[in-house]
């Protein structure tokens, strides 16, 4: 039994507003949106953080970026622009230890990115 | 002849402080660092933006995230934490149209990410 909330979302055991999914990836709305569009793309398999990626995960990790492109088009932010962010470790703001790519759009963005 | 500055860096035609490279990816220091550690990971092949990724790029795109893990360890920020960011489009702050993953570490990060 996993206690990982994002594993449970991927398995349909916890509700989320899923906007896209395929065999490998699920994308759903962040519950604390920081932009008009704020989505999280996760792999279905549990990988705790970027530090836990290995070479065998290359295609899977890339599919998170491909999913960002897909949902950006779907949400109407492909042309206006969007930012994707992944935090590794509590020191960088990672709060759920199942890798997730933040996809934000629908407003201007400042620099630095936090 | 490409006019893309990041293609030229990948080809060694423009100097950059390269900290890691392999067959597919080059990582170098950002000239306008926004954190004590601020690196850019790029693919050697020219892909203008996230909107130009297609399914055939999955493994290559993932190798940018794998490179982030690798250089985070190399730069001593794997444990303290790091944030990776990719902007798509001028509206999100993309200034060079060759995809690049910002890798930032060595300081605390705020939320939202810009």
Backbone of each chain as ProteinMPNN parsed JSONL, in Angstrom:
{"seq_chain_A": "XXXXXXXXXXXXXXXXXXXXXXXXXXXXXXXXXXXXXXXXXXXXXXXXXXXXXXXXXXXXXXXXXXXXXXXXXXXXXXXXXXXXXXXXXXXXXXXXXXXXXXXXXXXXXXXXXX", "coords_chain_A": {"N_chain_A": [[0.848, -1.195, 0.0], [0.781, 2.014, -1.034], [1.625, 5.179, 0.369], [1.798, 7.426, -0.984], [0.584, 10.421, -2.157], [0.48, 11.259, -4.825], [0.871, 8.939, -6.274], [-1.544, 7.782, -5.593], [-3.363, 9.502, -6.808], [-2.656, 9.019, -9.472], [-3.521, 6.44, -9.662], [-6.183, 6.704, -9.405], [-7.3, 6.667, -6.917], [-7.491, 8.829, -5.297], [-9.323, 11.747, -5.782], [-8.774, 14.027, -8.502], [-8.477, 16.881, -10.604], [-8.12, 15.828, -13.505], [-6.534, 16.614, -16.502], [-5.287, 15.551, -18.62], [-4.095, 12.399, -19.693], [-1.972, 9.588, -20.252], [-0.464, 6.433, -21.106], [1.793, 6.607, -19.536], [1.919, 9.002, -18.101], [0.274, 11.439, -16.04], [-1.692, 14.35, -15.919], [-2.775, 16.973, -13.929], [-4.807, 19.49, -12.242], [-3.177, 21.863, -10.15], [-3.769, 22.181, -6.696], [-3.306, 24.505, -5.359], [-3.186, 26.926, -7.075], [-0.839, 28.961, -8.827], [-1.031, 30.565, -10.91], [-3.196, 31.509, -13.646], [-3.473, 29.202, -15.207], [-2.367, 26.284, -13.881], [-0.79, 23.423, -13.695], [0.066, 20.011, -12.888], [2.35, 17.667, -13.939], [2.873, 14.27, -13.755], [4.764, 11.189, -13.525], [3.368, 7.891, -13.869], [4.666, 5.898, -12.487], [6.371, 5.572, -9.37], [8.728, 7.883, -8.551], [10.899, 9.369, -6.451], [12.333, 11.856, -6.392], [14.17, 14.238, -8.449], [16.778, 13.522, -8.003], [16.617, 10.804, -7.92], [16.305, 9.892, -10.447], [17.339, 7.74, -13.076], [19.378, 6.575, -15.841], [17.673, 4.886, -17.249], [15.258, 6.083, -17.059], [15.066, 8.07, -18.94], [13.388, 8.453, -21.293], [10.875, 8.44, -20.092], [11.038, 10.638, -18.336], [11.314, 12.637, -20.219], [8.806, 12.521, -21.342], [7.259, 13.929, -19.575], [7.853, 16.564, -20.221], [6.941, 16.553, -22.85], [4.25, 16.143, -22.333], [3.683, 18.558, -21.15], [3.856, 20.309, -23.324], [1.681, 19.323, -24.784], [-0.568, 19.75, -23.077], [-0.4, 22.465, -22.791], [-1.156, 23.397, -25.294], [-3.751, 22.439, -25.313], [-4.883, 23.882, -23.222], [-4.746, 26.399, -24.161], [-2.497, 28.05, -23.926], [-0.228, 27.81, -25.383], [0.737, 29.656, -27.246], [0.782, 32.128, -25.904], [2.573, 31.642, -23.929], [4.394, 29.698, -21.532], [5.645, 28.36, -18.445], [7.691, 25.835, -17.141], [8.455, 23.99, -14.223], [10.499, 22.211, -11.974], [11.073, 21.117, -8.748], [13.708, 20.035, -6.688], [14.091, 18.504, -3.755], [13.562, 19.556, -0.338], [14.712, 21.999, 0.225], [14.476, 23.379, -2.119], [11.851, 23.684, -2.368], [10.327, 21.42, -2.843], [7.526, 19.539, -2.046], [5.955, 17.281, -2.213], [7.048, 14.026, -2.469], [7.217, 12.698, -5.057], [8.079, 12.828, -8.214], [7.207, 15.801, -9.983], [6.162, 17.923, -12.526], [5.687, 21.271, -12.628], [3.436, 23.227, -14.483], [2.914, 26.279, -15.723], [0.879, 29.003, -16.729], [-0.747, 31.759, -18.499], [-0.404, 34.224, -17.397], [1.913, 37.013, -16.937], [5.428, 36.332, -16.341], [7.991, 36.682, -13.92], [11.569, 37.227, -13.408], [14.255, 36.428, -11.355], [13.172, 32.942, -11.278], [11.711, 32.599, -8.713]], "CA_chain_A": [[0.0, 0.0, 0.0], [1.542, 3.253, -1.066], [1.063, 6.331, 1.056], [2.129, 8.59, -1.809], [-0.648, 11.035, -2.656], [0.476, 11.349, -6.291], [0.584, 7.57, -6.741], [-2.988, 7.545, -5.429], [-4.038, 10.25, -7.879], [-2.411, 8.311, -10.736], [-4.289, 5.198, -9.639], [-7.604, 7.018, -9.295], [-7.778, 6.434, -5.549], [-7.78, 10.154, -4.756], [-9.791, 12.535, -6.93], [-8.037, 15.204, -8.948], [-9.026, 17.338, -11.882], [-7.167, 15.368, -14.518], [-6.785, 17.272, -17.785], [-4.646, 14.743, -19.67], [-3.347, 11.232, -19.213], [-1.65, 8.525, -21.204], [0.03, 5.217, -20.453], [2.929, 6.871, -18.662], [1.891, 10.316, -17.461], [-1.021, 12.023, -15.682], [-1.597, 15.792, -15.675], [-3.958, 17.434, -13.199], [-4.69, 20.875, -11.774], [-2.616, 22.096, -8.814], [-4.812, 22.645, -5.765], [-2.926, 25.856, -4.921], [-2.66, 27.475, -8.34], [-0.019, 30.156, -8.766], [-1.241, 31.223, -12.207], [-4.519, 31.117, -14.146], [-3.313, 27.779, -15.533], [-1.286, 25.689, -13.096], [-0.982, 21.978, -13.787], [1.179, 19.162, -12.47], [2.53, 16.453, -14.743], [3.592, 13.245, -12.972], [4.802, 9.832, -14.084], [2.562, 6.94, -13.085], [5.545, 5.16, -11.572], [6.861, 6.398, -8.27], [10.13, 8.307, -8.499], [10.752, 10.326, -5.36], [12.848, 13.181, -6.729], [15.103, 14.255, -9.584], [17.991, 12.79, -7.611], [16.374, 9.367, -8.073], [16.236, 9.53, -11.869], [18.522, 7.119, -13.665], [19.369, 6.628, -17.303], [16.527, 4.141, -17.772], [14.085, 6.959, -16.988], [15.188, 9.215, -19.857], [12.187, 8.678, -22.11], [9.761, 8.763, -19.197], [11.214, 12.022, -17.889], [11.01, 13.493, -21.37], [7.361, 12.545, -21.579], [6.679, 15.003, -18.761], [7.974, 17.789, -21.022], [6.015, 16.412, -23.978], [2.898, 16.347, -21.805], [3.534, 20.006, -20.954], [3.533, 20.868, -24.641], [0.328, 18.894, -25.166], [-1.609, 20.41, -22.288], [-0.337, 23.908, -23.076], [-2.011, 23.609, -26.468], [-5.125, 22.132, -24.897], [-5.351, 24.924, -22.309], [-4.727, 27.685, -24.849], [-1.368, 28.888, -23.517], [0.954, 27.475, -26.184], [1.252, 30.852, -27.914], [1.037, 33.213, -24.949], [3.776, 31.257, -23.207], [4.246, 28.952, -20.281], [6.88, 28.037, -17.726], [7.647, 24.569, -16.404], [9.354, 24.042, -13.069], [10.57, 21.043, -11.097], [11.888, 21.344, -7.556], [14.32, 18.835, -6.12], [14.487, 18.646, -2.354], [12.803, 20.528, 0.458], [15.376, 23.291, 0.117], [14.037, 24.051, -3.348], [10.4, 23.815, -2.344], [9.589, 20.179, -3.149], [6.719, 19.169, -0.879], [5.503, 15.897, -2.411], [8.212, 13.307, -2.985], [6.926, 11.942, -6.285], [8.455, 13.938, -9.108], [6.104, 16.473, -10.651], [6.541, 19.095, -13.302], [4.703, 22.353, -12.616], [3.224, 23.873, -15.784], [2.198, 27.509, -15.378], [0.657, 29.925, -17.839], [-1.914, 32.624, -18.403], [-0.038, 35.52, -16.802], [3.349, 37.272, -17.135], [6.331, 35.715, -15.37], [9.175, 37.477, -13.598], [12.837, 36.522, -13.343], [14.425, 34.971, -11.346], [11.993, 32.086, -11.048], [11.623, 32.281, -7.283]], "C_chain_A": [[0.888, 1.251, 0.0], [0.846, 4.324, -0.235], [1.303, 7.601, 0.235], [0.867, 9.15, -2.446], [-0.671, 11.087, -4.185], [0.348, 9.966, -6.921], [-0.918, 7.313, -6.675], [-3.797, 8.311, -6.474], [-3.871, 9.496, -9.199], [-3.254, 7.041, -10.824], [-5.789, 5.441, -9.492], [-8.165, 6.822, -7.902], [-8.067, 7.734, -4.814], [-8.226, 10.999, -5.943], [-8.856, 13.701, -7.227], [-8.666, 15.62, -10.257], [-8.006, 17.026, -12.977], [-7.53, 15.996, -15.858], [-6.184, 16.49, -18.944], [-4.034, 13.528, -19.019], [-3.055, 10.309, -20.375], [-1.077, 7.357, -20.41], [1.049, 5.526, -19.351], [2.763, 8.064, -17.73], [0.457, 10.729, -17.151], [-0.797, 13.511, -15.416], [-2.9, 16.261, -15.033], [-3.706, 18.841, -12.665], [-4.111, 20.917, -10.357], [-3.717, 22.664, -7.915], [-4.531, 24.044, -5.237], [-2.338, 26.609, -6.105], [-1.958, 28.81, -8.141], [-0.103, 30.954, -10.06], [-2.619, 30.779, -12.69], [-4.553, 29.651, -14.608], [-2.139, 27.265, -14.714], [-1.569, 24.194, -12.97], [0.249, 21.265, -13.263], [1.2, 17.922, -13.357], [3.376, 15.482, -13.933], [3.704, 11.954, -13.78], [3.915, 8.916, -13.246], [3.424, 6.162, -12.104], [6.088, 6.118, -10.518], [8.358, 6.632, -8.398], [10.127, 9.473, -7.518], [11.195, 11.733, -5.747], [13.757, 13.094, -7.945], [16.37, 13.487, -9.266], [17.847, 11.289, -7.804], [16.198, 8.947, -9.53], [17.502, 8.769, -12.252], [18.342, 7.05, -15.174], [18.159, 5.915, -17.915], [15.25, 4.982, -17.779], [14.082, 8.052, -18.055], [13.895, 9.466, -20.628], [11.0, 9.075, -21.244], [9.848, 10.211, -18.724], [10.878, 12.989, -19.019], [9.523, 13.582, -21.643], [6.652, 13.557, -20.686], [6.734, 16.32, -19.528], [7.05, 17.722, -22.245], [4.571, 16.624, -23.515], [2.644, 17.833, -21.579], [3.164, 20.675, -22.267], [2.077, 20.565, -25.013], [-0.743, 19.653, -24.39], [-1.574, 21.928, -22.474], [-1.219, 24.234, -24.281], [-3.478, 23.464, -26.075], [-5.73, 23.253, -24.048], [-5.267, 26.325, -22.922], [-3.594, 28.609, -24.458], [-0.1, 28.61, -24.338], [1.568, 28.731, -26.797], [1.574, 31.989, -26.935], [2.253, 32.908, -24.076], [3.478, 30.538, -21.908], [5.62, 28.61, -19.736], [6.692, 26.685, -17.048], [8.759, 24.57, -15.371], [9.324, 22.694, -12.356], [11.535, 21.353, -9.966], [12.462, 20.017, -7.089], [14.773, 19.118, -4.702], [13.68, 19.723, -1.643], [13.395, 21.924, 0.324], [14.974, 24.072, -1.118], [12.521, 24.163, -3.421], [9.636, 22.556, -2.71], [8.835, 19.74, -1.909], [6.156, 17.754, -0.997], [6.64, 15.142, -3.082], [7.816, 12.216, -3.97], [7.121, 13.015, -7.343], [7.238, 14.488, -9.839], [6.632, 17.73, -11.313], [5.407, 20.105, -13.212], [4.634, 22.972, -14.004], [2.354, 25.086, -15.508], [2.044, 28.403, -16.596], [-0.538, 30.814, -17.585], [-1.658, 33.938, -17.694], [1.419, 35.778, -17.143], [4.161, 36.588, -16.038], [7.539, 36.612, -15.159], [10.401, 36.57, -13.537], [13.665, 37.127, -12.236], [13.141, 34.207, -11.02], [11.923, 31.624, -9.59], [12.973, 32.393, -6.611]], "O_chain_A": [[1.647, 1.49, 0.94], [-0.382, 4.359, -0.154], [1.044, 8.71, 0.702], [0.165, 8.453, -3.179], [-1.741, 10.97, -4.783], [-0.23, 9.838, -8.0], [-1.495, 6.707, -7.578], [-4.808, 7.81, -6.966], [-4.83, 9.349, -9.957], [-3.652, 6.618, -11.91], [-6.575, 4.494, -9.459], [-9.382, 6.811, -7.722], [-8.802, 7.745, -3.826], [-7.586, 10.978, -6.994], [-8.238, 14.277, -6.331], [-9.307, 14.819, -10.937], [-7.156, 17.848, -13.32], [-8.677, 15.925, -16.3], [-6.522, 16.725, -20.104], [-3.509, 13.613, -17.909], [-3.799, 10.259, -21.354], [-1.198, 7.308, -19.186], [1.151, 4.798, -18.364], [3.403, 8.125, -16.68], [-0.465, 10.411, -17.903], [0.177, 13.888, -14.763], [-3.988, 15.979, -15.535], [-2.574, 19.323, -12.633], [-4.489, 20.131, -9.489], [-4.495, 23.521, -8.334], [-5.435, 24.699, -4.718], [-1.141, 26.896, -6.137], [-2.418, 29.671, -7.39], [0.659, 31.896, -10.275], [-3.156, 29.785, -12.201], [-5.551, 28.956, -14.415], [-1.025, 27.771, -14.849], [-2.465, 23.768, -12.241], [1.337, 21.838, -13.201], [0.196, 17.225, -13.501], [4.466, 15.829, -13.479], [2.849, 11.66, -14.616], [3.736, 9.144, -12.05], [2.97, 5.807, -11.017], [6.24, 7.316, -10.758], [9.153, 5.693, -8.359], [9.426, 10.461, -7.733], [10.494, 12.702, -5.453], [14.075, 12.002, -8.415], [16.969, 12.872, -10.148], [18.848, 10.574, -7.847], [15.967, 7.771, -9.813], [18.599, 9.108, -11.81], [17.296, 7.416, -15.711], [17.682, 6.303, -18.981], [14.272, 4.623, -18.435], [13.176, 8.884, -18.071], [13.37, 10.579, -20.612], [10.213, 9.944, -21.619], [8.847, 10.927, -18.715], [10.244, 14.022, -18.805], [9.034, 14.605, -22.121], [5.55, 13.997, -21.012], [5.785, 17.103, -19.494], [6.45, 18.727, -22.626], [3.768, 17.22, -24.232], [1.531, 18.317, -21.787], [2.261, 21.51, -22.313], [1.347, 21.433, -25.49], [-1.71, 20.142, -24.974], [-2.597, 22.598, -22.33], [-1.939, 25.232, -24.279], [-4.325, 24.27, -26.461], [-6.924, 23.54, -24.137], [-5.659, 27.311, -22.298], [-3.7, 29.823, -24.631], [0.973, 29.121, -24.018], [2.792, 28.854, -26.859], [2.541, 32.724, -27.133], [2.885, 33.822, -23.546], [2.441, 30.749, -21.278], [6.614, 28.574, -20.462], [5.648, 26.425, -16.449], [9.854, 25.079, -15.609], [8.26, 22.108, -12.159], [12.663, 21.791, -10.191], [11.773, 18.997, -7.096], [15.718, 19.873, -4.474], [13.186, 20.668, -2.259], [12.666, 22.915, 0.313], [15.117, 25.294, -1.158], [11.97, 24.667, -4.4], [8.417, 22.605, -2.874], [9.426, 19.584, -0.84], [5.909, 17.101, 0.017], [7.14, 15.556, -4.129], [8.037, 11.023, -3.761], [6.395, 14.009, -7.359], [6.356, 13.738, -10.259], [7.424, 18.483, -10.748], [4.294, 19.835, -13.664], [5.667, 23.213, -14.63], [1.198, 24.951, -15.107], [2.969, 28.543, -17.397], [-1.253, 30.655, -16.595], [-2.594, 34.689, -17.42], [2.11, 34.865, -17.596], [3.653, 36.304, -14.953], [8.046, 37.224, -16.099], [10.304, 35.345, -13.602], [13.756, 38.355, -12.207], [12.16, 34.78, -10.547], [12.055, 30.44, -9.281], [13.085, 32.161, -5.407]]}, "seq_chain_B": "XXXXXXXXXXXXXXXXXXXXXXXXXXXXXXXXXXXXXXXXXXXXXXXXXXXXXXXXXXXXXXXXXXXXXXXXXXXXXXXXXXXXXXXXXXXXXXXXXXXXXXXXXXXXXXXXXX", "coords_chain_B": {"N_chain_B": [[24.805, 27.684, -42.258], [24.35, 28.203, -38.954], [22.705, 30.649, -36.966], [22.229, 30.447, -34.387], [22.934, 31.018, -31.077], [23.192, 29.101, -29.062], [23.471, 26.709, -30.441], [25.97, 27.269, -31.481], [27.517, 27.361, -29.16], [27.267, 24.683, -28.397], [28.662, 23.531, -30.45], [31.169, 24.424, -30.011], [31.942, 26.81, -31.095], [31.495, 29.219, -29.965], [32.731, 30.462, -26.952], [32.069, 29.025, -23.761], [31.458, 28.405, -20.306], [31.666, 25.343, -19.883], [30.323, 22.759, -17.977], [29.606, 20.169, -18.039], [29.223, 17.594, -20.424], [27.816, 15.422, -22.866], [27.105, 12.954, -25.379], [24.689, 13.936, -26.258], [23.899, 16.216, -24.879], [24.728, 19.451, -23.552], [26.018, 21.261, -20.818], [26.281, 24.381, -19.357], [27.533, 27.398, -17.714], [25.221, 29.937, -16.84], [25.314, 33.208, -18.133], [24.199, 35.309, -16.809], [23.788, 34.862, -13.899], [21.311, 33.772, -11.598], [21.435, 32.717, -9.175], [23.689, 31.2, -6.779], [24.614, 28.864, -8.013], [23.988, 28.49, -11.329], [23.018, 27.05, -14.093], [22.774, 26.066, -17.559], [21.174, 23.619, -19.38], [21.343, 22.159, -22.497], [20.129, 20.601, -25.524], [22.214, 19.111, -28.053], [21.186, 19.168, -30.605], [19.205, 21.385, -32.582], [16.334, 22.648, -31.248], [13.668, 24.687, -31.226], [11.752, 25.552, -29.278], [9.731, 24.451, -26.451], [7.292, 23.985, -27.616], [8.009, 22.874, -29.994], [8.813, 20.323, -29.548], [8.585, 16.859, -30.301], [7.191, 13.503, -30.245], [9.364, 11.886, -30.83], [11.423, 13.085, -29.582], [11.441, 12.364, -26.934], [13.284, 10.833, -25.267], [15.578, 12.39, -25.539], [14.744, 14.869, -24.483], [14.295, 14.062, -21.878], [16.89, 13.551, -21.141], [17.882, 16.027, -20.554], [16.836, 16.527, -18.037], [18.054, 14.426, -16.672], [20.687, 15.25, -16.951], [20.595, 17.476, -15.35], [20.339, 16.323, -12.803], [22.833, 15.06, -12.694], [24.728, 17.195, -12.859], [23.966, 18.629, -10.647], [24.819, 17.015, -8.546], [27.524, 17.1, -9.063], [28.066, 19.795, -8.656], [27.549, 20.089, -6.039], [24.987, 20.567, -4.976], [23.013, 18.726, -4.779], [21.937, 17.723, -2.402], [21.225, 19.986, -0.891], [19.325, 21.109, -2.477], [17.658, 21.96, -5.549], [16.344, 23.804, -8.337], [14.721, 23.383, -11.411], [13.985, 24.945, -14.499], [12.098, 25.685, -17.364], [11.365, 27.882, -19.935], [8.764, 28.662, -22.182], [8.354, 30.46, -24.976], [8.23, 34.009, -25.604], [6.538, 35.346, -23.868], [6.776, 33.967, -21.53], [9.299, 34.423, -20.825], [11.287, 33.318, -22.382], [14.299, 33.755, -24.054], [16.318, 32.921, -25.749], [15.976, 31.016, -28.598], [16.382, 28.153, -28.546], [15.906, 25.275, -27.021], [16.351, 25.25, -23.493], [17.254, 24.194, -20.299], [17.053, 25.69, -17.289], [19.048, 25.402, -14.418], [19.096, 25.8, -11.106], [20.636, 26.557, -7.997], [21.871, 26.571, -4.557], [20.894, 28.554, -2.979], [18.002, 29.73, -1.046], [14.66, 29.222, -2.356], [11.794, 30.964, -3.533], [8.147, 30.911, -3.74], [5.436, 31.809, -5.741], [7.206, 30.534, -8.695], [8.369, 32.931, -10.023]], "CA_chain_B": [[25.356, 28.371, -41.098], [23.361, 28.563, -37.952], [22.915, 31.876, -36.206], [21.77, 30.184, -33.022], [24.066, 31.11, -30.154], [23.352, 27.857, -28.287], [24.093, 25.748, -31.366], [27.397, 27.604, -31.57], [28.156, 26.899, -27.921], [27.336, 23.212, -28.445], [29.669, 23.161, -31.447], [32.472, 24.951, -29.629], [32.271, 27.995, -31.895], [31.431, 30.34, -29.027], [33.16, 29.92, -25.666], [31.159, 29.013, -22.617], [32.048, 27.603, -19.239], [30.964, 24.062, -19.919], [30.586, 21.984, -16.761], [29.277, 18.767, -18.322], [28.683, 17.342, -21.756], [27.845, 14.052, -23.368], [26.794, 12.866, -26.808], [23.419, 14.58, -26.589], [23.571, 17.372, -24.041], [25.817, 20.289, -23.044], [25.598, 22.095, -19.686], [27.255, 25.464, -19.155], [27.075, 28.396, -16.747], [24.459, 31.081, -17.335], [26.103, 34.441, -18.043], [23.504, 36.207, -15.884], [23.321, 33.906, -12.888], [20.265, 34.196, -10.679], [21.664, 31.927, -7.957], [25.121, 30.858, -6.727], [24.79, 27.915, -9.113], [22.96, 28.691, -12.358], [23.513, 26.367, -15.292], [21.82, 25.818, -18.637], [21.346, 22.343, -20.084], [20.753, 22.236, -23.847], [20.435, 19.494, -26.432], [23.092, 19.531, -29.158], [20.36, 19.443, -31.781], [18.419, 22.609, -32.45], [14.883, 22.587, -31.079], [13.464, 26.101, -30.89], [11.014, 25.743, -28.026], [8.971, 23.277, -26.016], [6.224, 23.743, -28.584], [8.562, 22.15, -31.14], [9.121, 18.938, -29.179], [7.63, 15.828, -30.711], [7.365, 12.253, -29.501], [10.691, 11.333, -31.086], [12.378, 13.773, -28.706], [11.188, 12.053, -25.524], [14.502, 10.465, -24.536], [16.476, 13.542, -25.546], [14.227, 15.839, -23.512], [14.548, 13.508, -20.557], [18.321, 13.648, -20.831], [18.115, 17.335, -19.937], [16.568, 16.359, -16.604], [19.125, 13.574, -16.146], [21.893, 16.081, -16.849], [20.412, 18.319, -14.163], [20.702, 15.493, -11.65], [24.277, 14.813, -12.717], [25.504, 18.387, -12.526], [23.642, 19.009, -9.264], [25.751, 16.268, -7.694], [28.874, 17.613, -9.354], [28.194, 21.155, -8.125], [27.338, 20.047, -4.594], [23.667, 21.066, -4.585], [22.031, 17.626, -4.827], [21.267, 17.564, -1.105], [20.639, 21.25, -0.433], [18.142, 21.334, -3.301], [17.802, 22.751, -6.774], [15.125, 24.026, -9.112], [14.932, 23.466, -12.857], [12.956, 25.784, -15.11], [12.167, 25.909, -18.811], [10.384, 28.85, -20.406], [8.359, 28.495, -23.576], [7.773, 31.663, -25.554], [8.661, 35.289, -25.027], [5.638, 35.693, -22.784], [7.218, 33.292, -20.302], [10.671, 34.808, -20.536], [12.289, 32.655, -23.229], [15.019, 34.766, -24.829], [17.069, 32.218, -26.798], [15.051, 30.015, -29.114], [16.971, 26.803, -28.571], [15.428, 24.914, -25.677], [17.366, 25.186, -22.455], [16.746, 23.967, -18.953], [17.78, 26.388, -16.223], [19.278, 24.609, -13.208], [19.487, 26.797, -10.112], [20.803, 26.048, -6.642], [22.812, 27.287, -3.701], [20.19, 29.571, -2.181], [16.585, 29.374, -0.907], [13.785, 29.612, -3.465], [10.441, 31.348, -3.131], [7.054, 30.381, -4.534], [5.569, 31.121, -7.024], [8.483, 30.595, -9.389], [8.34, 34.036, -10.983]], "C_chain_B": [[24.231, 28.74, -40.131], [23.713, 29.908, -37.337], [22.523, 31.677, -34.749], [22.967, 30.137, -32.075], [24.267, 29.807, -29.368], [23.856, 26.724, -29.177], [25.59, 25.996, -31.432], [28.153, 27.197, -30.302], [28.318, 25.375, -27.96], [28.424, 22.746, -29.405], [31.06, 23.706, -31.124], [32.895, 26.186, -30.398], [32.203, 29.28, -31.081], [31.842, 29.781, -27.678], [32.054, 29.994, -24.622], [31.839, 28.18, -21.555], [31.252, 26.31, -19.109], [31.347, 23.246, -18.685], [30.314, 20.502, -16.965], [28.847, 18.673, -19.771], [28.731, 15.862, -22.036], [27.422, 14.095, -24.835], [25.608, 13.75, -27.198], [23.213, 15.955, -25.982], [24.843, 18.12, -23.651], [25.25, 21.131, -21.902], [26.688, 23.13, -19.421], [26.654, 26.506, -18.209], [26.337, 29.538, -17.448], [25.288, 32.353, -17.137], [25.475, 35.474, -17.114], [22.909, 35.388, -14.744], [22.345, 34.528, -11.898], [20.349, 33.442, -9.355], [23.148, 31.599, -7.94], [25.504, 29.819, -7.781], [23.648, 28.149, -10.094], [23.526, 28.181, -13.67], [22.393, 26.255, -16.316], [22.164, 24.49, -19.292], [20.624, 22.435, -21.415], [21.021, 20.93, -24.597], [21.383, 20.002, -27.521], [22.282, 19.871, -30.41], [19.49, 20.668, -31.524], [16.929, 22.294, -32.383], [14.522, 23.957, -30.528], [12.796, 26.292, -29.536], [10.301, 24.458, -27.642], [7.852, 22.954, -26.994], [6.697, 22.935, -29.784], [8.997, 20.728, -30.79], [8.107, 18.002, -29.818], [8.001, 14.514, -30.04], [8.753, 11.657, -29.683], [11.753, 11.963, -30.188], [12.281, 13.332, -27.241], [12.486, 11.758, -24.766], [15.465, 11.647, -24.451], [16.03, 14.585, -24.516], [14.487, 15.345, -22.093], [16.009, 13.611, -20.153], [18.695, 15.025, -20.286], [17.888, 17.24, -18.432], [17.627, 15.46, -15.955], [20.418, 14.367, -15.991], [21.801, 16.995, -15.642], [20.795, 17.554, -12.908], [22.222, 15.337, -11.564], [25.067, 16.044, -12.292], [25.17, 18.899, -11.128], [24.572, 18.283, -8.3], [27.152, 16.843, -7.834], [29.114, 18.975, -8.71], [27.899, 21.226, -6.63], [26.001, 20.578, -4.121], [22.598, 19.97, -4.587], [21.254, 17.527, -3.519], [20.607, 18.851, -0.616], [19.409, 21.623, -1.265], [18.417, 22.201, -4.506], [16.473, 22.794, -7.498], [15.492, 24.052, -10.586], [13.718, 24.14, -13.49], [13.177, 25.815, -16.617], [11.025, 26.835, -19.208], [10.044, 28.563, -21.853], [7.685, 29.769, -24.059], [8.237, 32.915, -24.844], [7.816, 35.671, -23.829], [6.023, 35.051, -21.461], [8.667, 33.59, -19.989], [11.72, 34.076, -21.361], [12.965, 33.698, -24.114], [15.876, 34.147, -25.933], [16.198, 31.061, -27.279], [15.778, 28.747, -29.547], [16.687, 26.315, -27.16], [16.587, 24.773, -24.7], [16.687, 25.073, -21.099], [17.636, 24.716, -17.984], [17.884, 25.456, -15.015], [19.845, 25.578, -12.178], [19.606, 26.165, -8.741], [21.741, 26.917, -5.841], [22.201, 28.416, -2.912], [18.755, 29.092, -1.987], [15.793, 29.862, -2.118], [12.409, 29.947, -2.939], [9.42, 30.737, -4.098], [5.995, 31.436, -4.615], [6.937, 31.333, -7.686], [8.462, 31.676, -10.464], [6.93, 34.374, -11.39]], "O_chain_B": [[23.305, 29.482, -40.462], [24.887, 30.256, -37.209], [22.49, 32.631, -33.972], [23.883, 29.333, -32.243], [25.401, 29.452, -29.045], [24.598, 25.861, -28.707], [26.385, 25.056, -31.438], [29.295, 26.743, -30.373], [29.37, 24.844, -27.602], [29.034, 21.696, -29.201], [32.011, 23.478, -31.871], [34.063, 26.574, -30.366], [32.778, 30.3, -31.46], [31.354, 28.721, -27.285], [31.228, 30.906, -24.617], [32.693, 27.348, -21.857], [30.302, 26.209, -18.332], [32.527, 23.065, -18.383], [30.74, 19.672, -16.161], [28.181, 19.571, -20.288], [29.578, 15.139, -21.51], [27.391, 15.162, -25.449], [25.533, 14.247, -28.321], [22.447, 16.765, -26.504], [25.895, 17.515, -23.445], [24.139, 21.651, -22.001], [27.863, 22.793, -19.279], [25.453, 26.507, -17.936], [26.762, 30.033, -18.492], [25.894, 32.542, -16.083], [26.147, 36.409, -16.68], [21.692, 35.239, -14.637], [22.532, 35.651, -11.43], [19.445, 33.523, -8.523], [23.812, 31.705, -8.971], [26.585, 29.886, -8.368], [22.478, 28.022, -9.733], [24.399, 28.803, -14.276], [21.212, 26.339, -15.976], [23.301, 24.265, -19.707], [19.436, 22.752, -21.463], [22.01, 20.244, -24.339], [21.359, 21.183, -27.869], [22.655, 20.758, -31.177], [19.095, 20.942, -30.391], [16.344, 21.751, -33.321], [15.019, 24.349, -29.473], [13.241, 27.115, -28.736], [10.272, 23.497, -28.411], [7.502, 21.788, -27.182], [5.88, 22.373, -30.514], [9.498, 20.007, -31.652], [6.916, 18.309, -29.874], [9.014, 14.429, -29.345], [9.264, 10.991, -28.782], [12.854, 11.43, -30.054], [12.981, 13.884, -26.392], [12.752, 12.374, -23.733], [16.09, 11.875, -23.416], [16.851, 15.116, -23.769], [14.857, 16.124, -21.215], [16.33, 13.741, -18.972], [19.723, 15.168, -19.624], [18.651, 17.803, -17.646], [18.045, 15.706, -14.824], [21.156, 14.183, -15.023], [22.805, 17.262, -14.982], [21.498, 18.08, -12.045], [22.813, 15.466, -10.491], [25.971, 15.95, -11.462], [26.008, 19.537, -10.489], [25.058, 18.88, -7.339], [27.864, 17.043, -6.85], [30.224, 19.275, -8.271], [27.987, 22.294, -6.025], [25.885, 21.003, -2.972], [21.413, 20.257, -4.417], [20.049, 17.277, -3.528], [19.545, 18.807, 0.005], [18.55, 22.373, -0.801], [19.295, 23.064, -4.487], [15.601, 21.947, -7.302], [16.478, 24.684, -10.966], [12.58, 23.93, -13.071], [14.307, 25.953, -17.086], [9.867, 26.6, -18.862], [10.923, 28.259, -22.659], [6.591, 30.117, -23.615], [8.585, 32.899, -23.664], [8.323, 36.259, -22.873], [5.642, 35.535, -20.395], [9.214, 33.082, -19.011], [12.913, 34.19, -21.082], [12.295, 34.437, -24.835], [16.129, 34.793, -26.949], [15.741, 30.237, -26.487], [15.782, 28.346, -30.711], [17.188, 26.895, -26.197], [17.651, 24.251, -25.034], [15.702, 25.749, -20.801], [18.826, 24.422, -17.864], [16.909, 24.802, -14.642], [20.94, 26.113, -12.355], [18.782, 25.335, -8.359], [22.331, 27.867, -6.355], [22.915, 29.163, -2.243], [18.316, 28.163, -2.666], [16.203, 30.793, -2.812], [11.91, 29.302, -2.016], [9.771, 30.138, -5.115], [5.649, 31.964, -3.558], [7.712, 32.199, -7.28], [8.527, 31.383, -11.658], [6.72, 35.283, -12.193]]}, "name": "protein", "num_of_chains": 2, "seq": "XXXXXXXXXXXXXXXXXXXXXXXXXXXXXXXXXXXXXXXXXXXXXXXXXXXXXXXXXXXXXXXXXXXXXXXXXXXXXXXXXXXXXXXXXXXXXXXXXXXXXXXXXXXXXXXXXXXXXXXXXXXXXXXXXXXXXXXXXXXXXXXXXXXXXXXXXXXXXXXXXXXXXXXXXXXXXXXXXXXXXXXXXXXXXXXXXXXXXXXXXXXXXXXXXXXXXXXXXXXXXXXXXXXX"}
